[in-house]
C-alpha cells in the first residue's frame, strides 16, 4: 500500500518521535541501551523512516535510517541469543 499526503506525513512523524523519544529516554537515564523497549523503539522508528524516505526519495536519509534499523535489529538479536 502506497501512502500519500497526510498519511505519509503521519508515518514520518511516528518515526521521528519514536527515534527522538528513544534517544531522549536513553540520554537522560530513563532506559539503558540494552533495554528491549529502547531497541524496539529504534527498530520501529527506523523502519518507518525507511518507508518514509523511500516514498520521498530522500536517498541520504534512507542510508542513515537503514543503518540505524540494522543496528537496532542486530542489538535485539544479540539480546535473545
C-alpha positions in Angstrom: 0.0 0.0 0.0 1.4 3.3 -1.0 0.6 6.2 1.4 0.2 9.8 0.2 -0.4 13.2 1.6 -1.1 13.5 5.3 -1.0 9.7 6.0 2.6 9.6 4.8 3.5 12.5 7.0 1.9 10.7 10.0 4.3 7.8 9.3 7.2 10.1 9.1 6.2 11.9 12.3 5.8 8.5 14.1 9.4 7.5 13.0 10.8 10.9 14.2 9.0 10.9 17.5 10.0 7.3 18.2 13.7 7.7 17.4 14.0 11.0 19.2 12.0 9.6 22.1 14.3 6.6 22.4 17.4 8.9 22.3 15.8 11.2 25.0 15.0 8.3 27.3 18.5 6.9 27.0 20.3 10.2 27.3 18.5 11.1 30.5 18.9 7.7 32.1 15.3 6.5 31.8 16.3 3.4 29.8 19.6 1.8 29.1 20.8 0.8 25.6 20.4 -2.9 26.5 16.7 -2.3 27.3 14.4 -4.2 24.8 12.0 -1.2 24.6 14.8 1.1 23.7 15.9 -1.2 20.9 12.3 -1.8 19.7 11.7 2.0 19.6 14.8 2.4 17.4 13.8 -0.6 15.2 10.2 0.6 14.6 11.2 4.2 14.2 14.0 3.4 11.8 11.8 1.0 9.8 9.0 3.6 9.4 11.6 6.2 8.4 12.9 3.9 5.8 9.4 3.7 4.3 9.0 7.5 4.6 12.4 8.3 2.9 11.7 5.8 0.1 8.4 7.5 -0.6 10.1 10.9 -0.5 13.1 9.6 -2.5 15.4 11.1 0.2 18.4 8.8 -0.5 20.9 10.2 2.1 18.3 9.8 4.8 17.5 6.3 3.5 21.1 5.3 4.1 21.2 6.6 7.6 17.9 5.1 8.6 18.8 1.8 7.1 22.0 1.6 9.1 20.0 2.7 12.2 17.5 -0.1 11.7 20.1 -2.7 11.1 22.0 -1.7 14.3 18.7 -2.0 16.3 17.9 -5.3 14.8 21.3 -6.8 15.5 21.2 -5.5 19.1 17.8 -7.2 19.6 19.1 -10.4 18.0 22.1 -10.3 20.4 19.7 -9.8 23.4 17.9 -13.0 22.6 20.9 -15.2 21.6 
